[in-house]
Amino acid sequence: MRHIVFMGTPESALASLKAVAEHPGSRLAGVFSQVDKPVGRGRRMGKSPVRLAAEELGVPVVTPAKSGDPEAMAALQRWRPDLIVVCAYGRILPRRVLDLPPLGCYNLHFSLLPRWRGASPVQAAILAGDEFTGVSLQRMVFELDAGAIVAESDPVKIGSNETATTLAECLAEVSARLIADSLAEIFGGHAPLRQQDIARITTCGVIRKEQGSVDWSTESAIEIERKHRAYTPWPGCYSYLGTRRLGLTRMELTDAPRIGASSGESAPVSGTIGRDGIVPAKLGWLRLLEVQPEGKKAMPFSAFRNGNPWAIGGHLTPAPVE
């Protein structure tokens, strides 16, 4: 009976956790997940989805501040894993953890490596306008996402309306099938290892909250629409209308509005809000379908316009303007 330790944190890791827990011929000895974090308006401490699922399975869980701290290492030595499976854990494993299991550590990465090594491959694929993505199972080494590929999924098409949420949900199911199909070869010691093509490496980093800011004068409509989908649900997209932040919660690409040449009208400046919610970008146009004024709930653009008629003709900026 092989012993497996699973490391993961968000909901997108749950399908893989279940696949590992249900795999015949192995035992899920323990689970690592990130520390509890404040959630909701009350900011109460909340357990991660993976921790909650592991507790329901009756599997011991540790939530160390660092993967290699004394509590974590003591747990690993107590559980004596033959291998470690990682899926969206959110922490870099130190060398002493990577070297511990006899069969190694394996990471389910939500891209077809070597494209989009790093912390945000789902968002990066949408931002770049990639047509396809997938899941890679790699043997982990002490370099971020640089290990040899054990298996990879078939390409997964990225839909034109795909958000980070929907794409992660799809890849979560793909990753579960991939690890379920690969464990027997890993246990047998004959899993194939294919080195990554370093000429095709692309990278992505940790997403910061301020990256959701939209600059209509430097970004095209296509770039903004991709950003909106990539940053749903977090950090979301926003601009400022004067000094107040305006969340851009729903939008769509649209054709340029007709401007009457006989009336002497000229094309508005990038970021100018039209009465119908159409806003010009550096290149192209977007229609705002729903917005969220600072301190309020999201609302249809028509409701925002009716309550704030002064906003029509106003200028959306990436930072507050007095």
C-alpha positions in Angstrom: 0.0 0.0 0.0 1.5 3.3 -1.2 1.2 6.3 1.1 0.4 9.7 -0.6 0.5 13.2 0.9 -1.6 15.8 -1.0 -0.9 19.5 -1.0 -3.5 22.0 -2.2 -5.6 24.9 -1.1 -8.4 26.2 -3.3 -11.6 24.7 -4.8 -9.8 24.0 -8.0 -7.7 21.3 -6.2 -10.7 19.4 -4.8 -11.2 17.1 -7.8 -7.5 16.0 -7.7 -7.7 15.5 -3.9 -10.7 13.2 -4.4 -8.9 11.3 -7.2 -5.9 10.7 -5.0 -8.1 9.7 -2.1 -10.1 7.2 -4.2 -7.1 5.6 -6.0 -6.9 1.9 -5.4 -3.7 0.5 -4.0 -2.8 3.7 -2.2 -3.7 5.5 1.0 -4.1 9.3 1.5 -1.9 9.6 4.6 -2.2 13.4 5.1 -2.9 16.8 3.6 -1.2 20.1 3.6 -3.1 23.3 3.0 -2.5 27.0 3.5 -3.2 28.6 6.8 -6.8 29.8 7.6 -7.6 33.3 6.3 -10.2 36.0 7.2 -13.2 35.8 4.9 -16.5 37.7 4.5 -17.5 41.0 5.9 -17.0 39.9 9.5 -13.4 38.8 8.5 -13.7 35.6 10.5 -11.0 33.0 10.0 -12.0 30.5 7.4 -10.6 27.1 6.4 -9.5 26.5 2.8 -11.7 24.3 0.6 -9.0 21.5 0.6 -8.8 21.6 4.4 -12.5 21.3 4.8 -12.7 18.4 2.3 -9.8 16.5 4.0 -11.5 16.9 7.4 -14.7 15.4 5.9 -12.6 12.5 4.6 -11.1 12.0 8.1 -7.6 12.7 6.8 -5.2 14.6 9.1 -4.4 18.1 7.9 -1.6 20.5 8.7 -1.6 24.2 7.7 2.0 25.4 8.2 3.0 29.0 7.6 5.9 27.6 5.6 6.1 24.2 4.0 9.4 23.3 5.6 8.7 24.5 9.2 9.2 22.0 12.1 5.5 21.1 12.3 5.4 20.4 8.6 8.5 18.2 8.6 7.3 16.3 11.7 4.0 15.6 10.0 5.7 14.3 6.8 8.1 12.1 8.7 5.2 10.7 10.7 3.1 10.0 7.6 6.1 8.6 5.6 4.8 9.3 2.1 6.0 7.4 -0.9 5.1 10.4 -3.0 3.6 13.8 -2.7 1.0 15.2 -5.1 0.7 19.0 -5.3 -2.2 20.9 -6.9 -2.5 24.7 -6.4 -0.9 24.6 -3.0 0.3 28.1 -3.3 3.7 27.6 -1.6 7.2 26.7 -2.9 8.5 23.5 -1.4 12.0 23.5 0.1 14.5 21.0 -1.1 14.2 18.9 2.0 10.6 18.3 1.3 11.2 17.5 -2.4 13.9 15.0 -1.4 11.8 13.2 1.2 9.4 10.8 -0.6 11.2 7.9 -2.4 9.0 8.3 -5.5 9.3 12.1 -5.6 6.9 15.0 -5.6 4.6 15.7 -8.6 2.8 18.9 -9.4 -0.4 19.3 -11.4 0.1 22.6 -13.2 -2.8 24.3 -15.1 -1.0 24.9 -18.4 0.8 22.9 -21.1 4.4 23.5 -19.9 6.7 25.1 -20.6 4.1 27.7 -21.5 3.1 29.8 -18.4 5.4 28.6 -15.7 4.5 30.4 -12.5 1.7 31.3 -10.2 -1.1 32.4 -12.5 -1.2 30.2 -15.6 -5.0 30.3 -16.0 -5.1 34.1 -15.9 -2.1 34.4 -18.1 -3.6 32.2 -20.9 -6.7 34.3 -21.0 -4.8 37.6 -20.9 -2.6 36.4 -23.8 -5.6 35.3 -25.9 -4.4 31.7 -26.0 -6.7 29.5 -28.0 -5.8 26.4 -26.0 -4.4 25.4 -22.6 -4.3 22.1 -20.6 -2.8 20.4 -17.5 0.8 19.2 -17.1 1.9 16.6 -14.5 5.6 17.3 -13.7 8.2 15.8 -11.5 9.1 18.6 -9.2 12.6 20.0 -8.9 14.1 22.9 -7.0 13.2 25.4 -9.7 9.7 26.7 -10.3 7.8 24.5 -12.7 11.0 23.3 -14.4 10.7 19.6 -13.8 10.3 16.9 -16.4 6.8 16.2 -17.7 5.3 12.9 -16.7 2.0 13.3 -18.5 -0.1 16.1 -20.0 -3.7 16.4 -21.0 -5.1 16.9 -24.4 -5.4 20.6 -25.3 -8.4 22.3 -23.8 -10.0 25.0 -25.8 -10.4 28.4 -24.2 -13.9 29.8 -25.0 -14.5 33.4 -26.0 -16.4 34.0 -22.8 -14.1 32.0 -20.6 -13.3 33.5 -17.2 -10.6 32.4 -14.8 -13.4 30.9 -12.7 -14.9 28.7 -15.5 -11.5 27.8 -17.0 -10.1 26.7 -13.6 -13.3 24.6 -13.0 -12.7 22.8 -16.3 -9.0 22.3 -15.7 -9.7 21.0 -12.2 -11.6 18.0 -13.7 -8.9 17.5 -16.3 -6.2 17.4 -13.6 -8.1 14.8 -11.6 -8.3 12.5 -14.6 -4.6 13.1 -15.3 -3.4 12.1 -11.9 -5.8 9.1 -11.6 -4.4 7.8 -14.9 -0.7 8.4 -14.0 -0.4 7.1 -10.5 0.0 3.4 -11.5 3.0 4.2 -13.7 4.5 6.4 -10.9 4.1 3.6 -8.4 5.6 1.1 -10.8 8.7 3.3 -11.3 8.3 3.5 -15.1 6.5 6.8 -15.6 8.0 8.5 -18.7 9.9 11.8 -18.1 10.2 14.3 -20.9 12.3 17.4 -20.4 10.8 20.8 -21.1 11.8 22.7 -24.2 13.6 25.7 -22.8 13.2 27.6 -26.1 9.4 27.7 -25.5 9.3 28.9 -21.9 6.9 31.7 -20.9 6.3 32.8 -17.4 3.7 34.4 -15.2 3.8 35.9 -11.7 1.6 36.4 -8.7 -1.4 38.7 -9.4 -1.6 41.9 -7.4 -4.8 43.7 -6.6 -3.7 46.9 -8.4 -3.3 45.0 -11.7 -7.1 45.2 -12.0 -6.8 48.9 -12.8 -7.8 49.8 -16.3 -6.1 52.5 -18.3 -8.4 53.2 -21.2 -5.8 55.4 -22.9 -3.1 52.8 -23.1 -5.1 49.5 -23.3 -7.1 48.3 -26.3 -10.7 47.1 -25.9 -9.6 43.5 -26.6 -6.9 43.7 -23.9 -9.4 45.2 -21.4 -12.0 42.5 -22.1 -9.4 39.8 -21.7 -8.3 41.4 -18.4 -11.9 41.4 -17.2 -12.3 37.7 -17.9 -8.9 36.8 -16.5 -9.4 38.7 -13.3 -12.9 37.3 -12.6 -13.4 36.8 -9.7 -10.2 38.4 -8.3 -9.0 41.1 -8.4 -11.7 42.3 -10.7 -11.4 45.3 -13.0 -11.9 48.9 -12.1 -11.3 52.5 -13.0 -11.9 55.8 -11.3 -14.5 58.4 -12.0 -13.0 61.4 -10.4 -11.9 60.3 -7.0 -14.3 57.4 -6.7 -13.5 53.9 -7.7 -15.9 52.2 -10.2 -15.9 48.5 -10.5 -16.3 47.2 -14.1 -18.2 44.0 -13.3 -19.7 43.1 -16.7 -18.7 44.3 -20.1 -18.7 43.3 -23.8 -16.8 44.2 -26.9 -18.9 46.4 -29.3 -18.7 48.3 -32.5 -18.0 52.0 -32.5 -21.1 54.2 -32.1 -22.3 56.2 -35.0 -21.2 59.8 -34.8 -23.0 62.4 -36.9 -20.5 64.1 -39.1 -23.1 66.8 -40.0 -23.4 67.9 -36.4 -19.6 68.3 -36.1 -19.3 65.6 -33.5 -15.9 64.0 -33.0 -14.8 60.7 -31.5 -14.7 61.0 -27.7 -11.5 60.7 -25.8 -10.5 57.3 -24.5 -12.3 56.4 -21.3 -15.3 58.8 -21.9 -18.5 57.2 -20.7 -21.3 57.4 -23.3 -25.0 57.4 -22.4 -25.4 53.9 -23.6 -22.4 52.7 -21.6 -20.1 52.6 -24.6 -16.5 53.6 -23.7 -13.7 54.0 -26.2 -10.3 52.4 -25.4 -7.0 53.1 -27.0 -8.2 50.9 -29.8 -11.8 49.7 -30.1 -14.9 50.1 -27.9 -16.5 48.4 -24.9 -20.0 48.5 -23.6 -20.3 48.6 -19.8 -23.2 46.3 -18.9 -22.8 46.4 -15.1 -20.8 48.5 -12.7 -20.2 48.7 -9.0 -19.8 52.2 -7.5 -17.5 52.4 -4.5 -19.3 51.2 -1.3 -22.3 49.9 -3.2 -23.5 46.7 -4.8 -23.1 46.0 -8.5 -25.9 47.3 -10.7 -26.9 47.5 -14.3 -25.3 50.4 -16.1 -28.7 51.8 -16.9 -29.5 52.0 -13.1 -26.1 53.7 -12.5 -26.8 56.2 -15.3 -30.2 57.0 -13.9 -28.8 57.6 -10.4 -25.7 59.5 -11.6 -26.6 61.4 -14.8 -23.6 63.6 -14.2 -21.3 60.6 -15.0 -22.3 60.6 -18.7 -19.4 62.3 -20.5 -17.2 61.7 -17.5 -13.7 60.3 -18.0 -12.6 56.9 -16.6 -9.0 57.0 -15.3 -6.6 54.3 -13.8 -6.1 56.4 -10.6 -8.1 59.0 -8.7 -8.3 62.5 -10.2 -9.3 65.4 -8.1 
